[in-house]
Amino acid sequence: MVCRSLRGKTPTWRKASRSVDQNDCVEVAALGPSVLIRDSRDHSAGVLALDSAHWITLVDAIQNGRLDGR
């Protein structure tokens, strides 16, 4: 799902503590029932909105190396 409008709400964006001084990662924010994801280098590229189940599945896949492209 792509989030097209935040309807006046301002999300608090966060990125990994190891990447705070860099702009080569994604940023995440919670907004209502959604977790928002955006490119830290190109905020105008859009925002991906995931529900909690999809967010948990994504984090699990990342942590278990299933998205490493090997």
DSSP file (Angstrom, degrees, kcal/mol; ACC not computed):
  #  RESIDUE AA STRUCTURE BP1 BP2  ACC     N-H-->O    O-->H-N    N-H-->O    O-->H-N    TCO  KAPPA ALPHA  PHI   PSI    X-CA   Y-CA   Z-CA
    1    1 A M              0   0    0      0, 0.0    48,-2.7     0, 0.0     2,-0.5   0.000 360.0 360.0 360.0 133.8    0.0    0.0    0.0
    2    2 A V  B     -A   48   0A   0     46,-0.2     2,-0.8    44,-0.0    46,-0.2  -0.876 360.0-135.9-101.0 130.0    1.3    3.4   -0.9
    3    3 A C        +     0   0    0     44,-1.5    44,-0.4    -2,-0.5     3,-0.1  -0.764  27.9 172.4 -87.9 112.0    0.5    6.2    1.6
    4    4 A R        +     0   0    0     -2,-0.8     2,-0.4     1,-0.3    -1,-0.2   0.742  64.9  25.5 -92.8 -25.8   -0.5    9.2   -0.5
    5    5 A S        -     0   0    0      1,-0.1    -1,-0.3     2,-0.0     0, 0.0  -0.996  47.4-166.4-143.6 134.9   -1.7   11.6    2.2
    6    6 A L    >   -     0   0    0     -2,-0.4     3,-2.0    -3,-0.1    -1,-0.1   0.375  39.8-134.5 -98.4   2.9   -0.9   11.8    5.9
    7    7 A R  T 3   -     0   0    0      1,-0.3     3,-0.1     3,-0.0    -2,-0.0   0.864  69.5 -44.3  46.6  53.0   -3.9   14.1    6.5
    8    8 A G  T 3  S+     0   0    0      1,-0.3     2,-0.3     0, 0.0    -1,-0.3   0.385 107.8 124.7  81.7  -5.5   -2.1   16.7    8.6
    9    9 A K    <   -     0   0    0     -3,-2.0    -1,-0.3    22,-0.0    -3,-0.1  -0.682  50.2-148.6 -88.9 142.3   -0.2   14.2   10.7
   10   10 A T        -     0   0    0     -2,-0.3     2,-0.1    -3,-0.1    -3,-0.0  -0.926  13.6-147.4-112.4 109.6    3.5   14.5   11.0
   11   11 A P        -     0   0    0      0, 0.0     2,-0.8     0, 0.0    20,-0.1  -0.387  14.8-123.8 -73.0 153.6    5.2   11.2   11.5
   12   12 A T        -     0   0    0     18,-0.4    18,-0.4    -2,-0.1     2,-0.2  -0.880  30.7-148.2 -96.9 108.0    8.4   10.9   13.5
   13   13 A W        -     0   0    0     -2,-0.8     2,-0.3    16,-0.1    16,-0.2  -0.554  18.4-178.1 -83.1 140.7   11.0    9.3   11.2
   14   14 A R  B     -B   28   0A   0     14,-2.6    14,-3.0    -2,-0.2     2,-0.3  -0.961   7.2-173.5-133.9 150.7   13.7    7.1   12.6
   15   15 A K        -     0   0    0     -2,-0.3    12,-0.1    12,-0.2     5,-0.1  -0.920  45.2 -65.6-137.0 169.5   16.6    5.2   11.1
   16   16 A A    >   -     0   0    0     10,-0.4     3,-1.9    -2,-0.3     4,-0.2  -0.178  41.7-125.8 -56.2 141.1   19.1    2.7   12.4
   17   17 A S  G >  S+     0   0    0      1,-0.3     3,-0.9     2,-0.2     4,-0.2   0.801 110.9  58.9 -60.7 -29.2   21.5    4.1   15.0
   18   18 A R  G 3  S+     0   0    0      1,-0.2    -1,-0.3     2,-0.1     3,-0.2   0.647 109.5  45.0 -72.6 -13.7   24.5    2.9   12.9
   19   19 A S  G X  S+     0   0    0     -3,-1.9     3,-1.9     1,-0.1    -1,-0.2   0.271  75.7 110.7-112.2   9.7   23.2    5.0   10.0
   20   20 A V  T <  S+     0   0    0     -3,-0.9    -1,-0.1     1,-0.3    -2,-0.1   0.858  84.6  42.4 -56.8 -38.8   22.4    8.3   11.8
   21   21 A D  T 3  S+     0   0    0     -4,-0.2    -1,-0.3    -3,-0.2     2,-0.3   0.366 111.8  67.4 -90.5   6.4   25.3   10.2   10.2
   22   22 A Q    <   -     0   0    0     -3,-1.9     3,-0.1     1,-0.0    -3,-0.0  -0.809  65.1-148.0-123.3 163.2   24.7    8.7    6.7
   23   23 A N  S    S+     0   0    0     -2,-0.3    -3,-0.1     1,-0.1    -4,-0.0  -0.209  70.4  99.3-120.8  41.6   21.9    8.9    4.2
   24   24 A D  S    S+     0   0    0     -5,-0.2     2,-0.3    16,-0.1    -1,-0.1  -0.249  70.4  61.7-123.6  46.1   22.1    5.4    2.7
   25   25 A C  S    S-     0   0    0     -3,-0.1    15,-2.6    -6,-0.1    16,-0.3  -0.848  82.1 -88.5-149.1-175.3   19.3    3.6    4.4
   26   26 A V  E     - C   0  39A   0     -2,-0.3   -10,-0.4    13,-0.2     2,-0.3  -0.702  31.0-143.1 -99.8 159.0   15.6    3.5    4.9
   27   27 A E  E     - C   0  38A   0     11,-2.7    11,-2.1    -2,-0.3     2,-0.3  -0.910  12.7-158.6-118.0 149.5   13.7    5.4    7.6
   28   28 A V  E     +BC  14  37A   0    -14,-3.0   -14,-2.6    -2,-0.3     2,-0.3  -0.927  10.6 177.7-127.8 153.8   10.6    4.2    9.4
   29   29 A A  E     - C   0  36A   0      7,-1.8     7,-3.7    -2,-0.3     2,-0.4  -0.986  25.5-128.3-150.3 146.5    7.8    5.9   11.3
   30   30 A A  E     + C   0  35A   0    -18,-0.4   -18,-0.4    -2,-0.3     2,-0.3  -0.828  28.1 172.4 -95.1 135.1    4.6    4.7   13.0
   31   31 A L  E >   - C   0  34A   0      3,-2.7     3,-2.0    -2,-0.4    -2,-0.0  -0.849  61.0 -53.3-145.2 105.5    1.4    6.5   12.0
   32   32 A G  T 3  S-     0   0    0     -2,-0.3    -1,-0.1     1,-0.3     0, 0.0  -0.439 121.1 -18.1  61.3-132.6   -1.8    5.1   13.4
   33   33 A P  T 3  S+     0   0    0      0, 0.0    19,-0.5     0, 0.0     2,-0.3   0.421 124.0  86.2 -84.6   3.7   -2.0    1.4   12.6
   34   34 A S  E <   -CD  31  51A   0     -3,-2.0    -3,-2.7    17,-0.1     2,-0.5  -0.727  65.0-144.3-108.9 152.9    0.7    1.6    9.9
   35   35 A V  E     -CD  30  50A   0     15,-2.8    15,-2.7    -2,-0.3     2,-0.3  -0.978  25.4-150.1-107.8 123.6    4.4    1.5    9.7
   36   36 A L  E     -CD  29  49A   0     -7,-3.7    -7,-1.8    -2,-0.5     2,-0.4  -0.740  11.3-167.9 -97.5 142.8    5.7    3.9    7.1
   37   37 A I  E     +CD  28  48A   0     11,-2.4    11,-2.8    -2,-0.3     2,-0.3  -0.995  11.7 165.4-132.1 134.6    9.0    3.3    5.2
   38   38 A R  E     -C   27   0A   0    -11,-2.1   -11,-2.7    -2,-0.4     2,-0.4  -0.968  42.3 -96.5-144.7 162.1   10.9    5.7    3.0
   39   39 A D  E     -C   26   0A   0      7,-0.5   -13,-0.2     3,-0.4     3,-0.2  -0.650  26.8-146.1 -76.7 126.9   14.2    6.2    1.3
   40   40 A S  S    S+     0   0    0    -15,-2.6     3,-0.3    -2,-0.4    -1,-0.1   0.741  97.5  48.4 -69.8 -21.1   16.5    8.3    3.5
   41   41 A R  S    S+     0   0    0    -16,-0.3     2,-0.3     1,-0.2    -1,-0.2   0.755 120.3  32.6 -87.3 -26.6   18.2    9.8    0.4
   42   42 A D    >   +     0   0    0     -3,-0.2     3,-1.9     1,-0.1    -3,-0.4  -0.695  58.0 172.0-136.9  82.0   15.0   10.7   -1.6
   43   43 A H  G >  S+     0   0    0     -2,-0.3     3,-0.9     1,-0.3    -1,-0.1   0.746  80.6  62.1 -62.6 -23.6   12.1   11.6    0.6
   44   44 A S  G 3  S+     0   0    0      1,-0.2    -1,-0.3    -6,-0.0     3,-0.1   0.541  80.1  85.1 -80.5  -5.2   10.1   12.6   -2.5
   45   45 A A  G <  S-     0   0    0     -3,-1.9    -1,-0.2     1,-0.3     2,-0.2   0.638 102.3-104.7 -71.9 -13.3   10.2    9.1   -3.9
   46   46 A G    <   -     0   0    0     -3,-0.9    -7,-0.5    -4,-0.2     2,-0.4  -0.516  27.9 -88.8 116.0 175.6    7.2    8.1   -1.8
   47   47 A V        -     0   0    0    -44,-0.4   -44,-1.5    -2,-0.2     2,-0.5  -0.986  21.0-146.7-131.4 135.9    6.2    6.2    1.2
   48   48 A L  E     -AD   2  37A   0    -11,-2.8   -11,-2.4    -2,-0.4     2,-0.5  -0.896  15.3-157.4-100.5 130.3    5.4    2.6    1.7
   49   49 A A  E     - D   0  36A   0    -48,-2.7     2,-0.4    -2,-0.5   -13,-0.2  -0.943  11.4-176.4-112.7 124.4    2.8    1.9    4.4
   50   50 A L  E     - D   0  35A   0    -15,-2.7   -15,-2.8    -2,-0.5     2,-0.1  -0.906  23.0-127.2-116.6 144.8    2.6   -1.6    5.9
   51   51 A D  E  >  - D   0  34A   0     -2,-0.4     4,-2.3   -17,-0.2     5,-0.2  -0.377  41.9 -95.2 -78.4 172.6    0.2   -3.0    8.5
   52   52 A S  H  > S+     0   0    0    -19,-0.5     4,-2.5     1,-0.2     5,-0.2   0.856 123.3  53.2 -62.3 -37.3    1.7   -4.6   11.6
   53   53 A A  H  > S+     0   0    0      1,-0.2     4,-2.0     2,-0.2    -1,-0.2   0.922 112.1  44.6 -64.6 -43.5    1.5   -8.1   10.3
   54   54 A H  H  > S+     0   0    0      2,-0.2     4,-2.4     1,-0.2    -2,-0.2   0.878 112.1  53.1 -68.5 -36.9    3.4   -7.2    7.1
   55   55 A W  H  X S+     0   0    0     -4,-2.3     4,-2.7     2,-0.2     5,-0.2   0.934 109.6  48.2 -62.0 -46.4    5.9   -5.1    9.1
   56   56 A I  H  X S+     0   0    0     -4,-2.5     4,-2.4     1,-0.2    -2,-0.2   0.903 111.7  50.3 -61.4 -41.7    6.7   -8.1   11.4
   57   57 A T  H  X S+     0   0    0     -4,-2.0     4,-2.2     2,-0.2    -1,-0.2   0.913 111.7  48.1 -63.0 -43.1    7.0  -10.4    8.3
   58   58 A L  H  X S+     0   0    0     -4,-2.4     4,-2.4     2,-0.2    -2,-0.2   0.940 112.6  47.4 -62.9 -48.6    9.5   -7.9    6.7
   59   59 A V  H  X S+     0   0    0     -4,-2.7     4,-2.8     1,-0.2     5,-0.2   0.909 112.0  50.9 -61.1 -42.4   11.6   -7.5    9.8
   60   60 A D  H  X S+     0   0    0     -4,-2.4     4,-1.8    -5,-0.2     6,-0.2   0.915 110.2  49.4 -61.2 -43.7   11.7  -11.3   10.3
   61   61 A A  H  <>S+     0   0    0     -4,-2.2     5,-2.1     2,-0.2     6,-0.6   0.895 113.1  47.3 -63.2 -40.5   12.8  -11.8    6.7
   62   62 A I  H ><5S+     0   0    0     -4,-2.4     3,-1.5     1,-0.2    -2,-0.2   0.945 112.4  48.4 -65.4 -48.3   15.6   -9.2    7.1
   63   63 A Q  H 3<5S+     0   0    0     -4,-2.8    -1,-0.2     1,-0.3    -2,-0.2   0.793 113.0  48.3 -64.9 -28.5   16.8  -10.6   10.4
   64   64 A N  T 3<5S-     0   0    0     -4,-1.8    -1,-0.3    -5,-0.2    -2,-0.2   0.300 113.1-115.8 -97.7   9.6   16.9  -14.1    9.0
   65   65 A G  T X 5S+     0   0    0     -3,-1.5     3,-1.2    -4,-0.2     5,-0.3   0.626  73.0 133.5  74.1  14.6   18.8  -13.2    5.8
   66   66 A R  T 3 <S+     0   0    0     -5,-2.1     3,-0.2     1,-0.2    -4,-0.2   0.565  73.7  48.2 -75.8  -6.0   16.0  -14.2    3.5
   67   67 A L  T 3  S+     0   0    0     -6,-0.6    -1,-0.2    -5,-0.2    -5,-0.1   0.168  77.6 104.2-115.0  16.1   16.4  -10.9    1.5
   68   68 A D  S <  S-     0   0    0     -3,-1.2    -1,-0.1     1,-0.1    -2,-0.1   0.613  85.3-125.0 -75.8 -12.0   20.2  -11.0    1.1
   69   69 A G              0   0    0     -3,-0.2    -3,-0.1    -4,-0.1    -1,-0.1   0.731 360.0 360.0  76.3  21.9   19.9  -12.0   -2.5
   70   70 A R              0   0    0     -5,-0.3    -1,-0.1     0, 0.0    -4,-0.0   0.451 360.0 360.0 -88.7 360.0   22.1  -15.1   -2.1
